[in-house]
Amino acid sequence: MESGSKKFTMTHKCRRNINPRHRYVTRTVSARNQTEGMEGFFELLPAEVRDTILEYIPVVDLSVLSMVSKSINAHVVGYVSTQAWATRVIVLTLRHSGLLTLEEHILSHYRSLGVLFKRCTLLLPTKERLKFIFSKFRQLPNFTLDVRAATPGCLGFSSYGVFVQTLIAGWAEPECHRVFSFLCDFTNLPYKIETVARGKPGDFHDLELQIRLFCRSVLLDPWQNRRETLFWLTRILKPWPTTVQARLLFILYGPLRSDDTISWSEMRDSVVRHGGLWELAKALILLYTDLAGKDWPANTLLAIIDEITVTPEAWHMENVARMLVLSGNNTCYCVLSGKALDRRFFEIARLMVFIIMVCERDGRCMTWPVKMMGQICQVFRTSEDKWSFINSVESMFSEVAMEMYEVIMAGNRNEGIETFQTLCVLLSAAAHFHTKMVFSFYETY
């Protein structure tokens, strides 16, 4: 029994017979040389196979691949330079079909193209970089500022803007200056602006719309930051004299007619619909924020506003007043105080009356015009000037009311009804304004 238990409990060590000849067995491992780039296998493929592989890679992934190495970057650059790739990837149907998903898809596609060209041209100088990139887009009308692309509802310029914004995001200001100069040469924008400036407002309505859509969609609207928008707006306006700057501002931000042309004559002949001047007012606010800078001092801004309100002829006074009200307290005070310093009592009084009427028509509180009246009074240094200003405003209420009454009595039915409604607004505005002014006087007293 004991011997049996030993048989099963004793541990027998097995001795392995090791042949000295096989003590050091070596295996040969085929390892890739670390100095050899990963693109080596890609380079061994025929050009047709490489292009076929790249054809199935999405645009965003292709942009990442272009940063792997110089060699692969060269392959990607060569691939995107082919006409077949440009026709298949760049040229899309840019007409808006009314489907939001289609619009989002197209804009996303051109955003991806911006990333691709931004990455695959990283090693090139800015000038060569832009020359290479935009040479691939010459076949698109909207990228060359072709008149065929200046159609409202077309996504061409919007796609262009998304592409440019993505491409130059993060670039330094000197590089952005080069971008603007390149785009001006590429699209011949200065010549088109000069052509419009030589004629009368509205003579080249198609070209005006073309300039508006290109500058707004490509250079101005894509930027969310006000400082960047101001940079591009300054680049557009700065090379031109004040008269052209004023006309350009109205071309870019003025109201449009139903046939998508600039509303030049409407500013003189009628009252523009509520909100029609809001975009122009926002542009003036944007320029006013740069008063501390060197590009748009107060006297330059005042000259532009004065020029806008007489282009092509003197505006309807209610349109002038509404633009100033929408432009905010600072811009409005800047304009009125400038006239006050020159003691132009008649102009200030008439403008002040229409500002009060606009506030009444638009449902604004009369506190603002009352405070503005007080601020303008403080500009005058003598009591005589202050009295002349207040007396001019009060007399102007009566004068404007009499003008409207004469139009009503002239007998033109359509014009008479509209003028009668305006007269009612004026009388109501005068009552509310004086009530608020008297209340403010007793409140301070």
Secondary structure, DSSP 8 states (H G I E B T S, - for coil): -HHHHHHHHS---------GGGSS---------TTS-TTHHHHHS-HHHHHHHHHTS-HHHHHHHTTS-HHHHHHHHHHHTSHHHIIIII----B--S-HHHHHHHHHHHHHHHHHHHHHTTTS-HHHHHHHHHHTTTTSGGGTT-GGG--TTBSHHHHHHHHHHHHHTT--HHHHHHHHHHHHHHHTHHHHHHHHHHS-TTTTHHHHHHHHHHIIIIIITT--SHHHHHHHHHHHHTTS-HHHHHHHHHHHHS-B-TTS-B-STHHHHS---TTTTHHHHHHHHHHHTTTTSSSS-HHHHHHHHHHHTTSSS---HHHHHHHHHHH-HHHHHHHHHHHHHTT-HHHHHHHHHHHHHHHHHTT--THHHHHHHHHHHHH--SHHHHHHHHHHHHHHHHHHHHHHHHHHHT--HHHHHHHHHHHHHHHHHHHHHHHHHHHHHHHH-
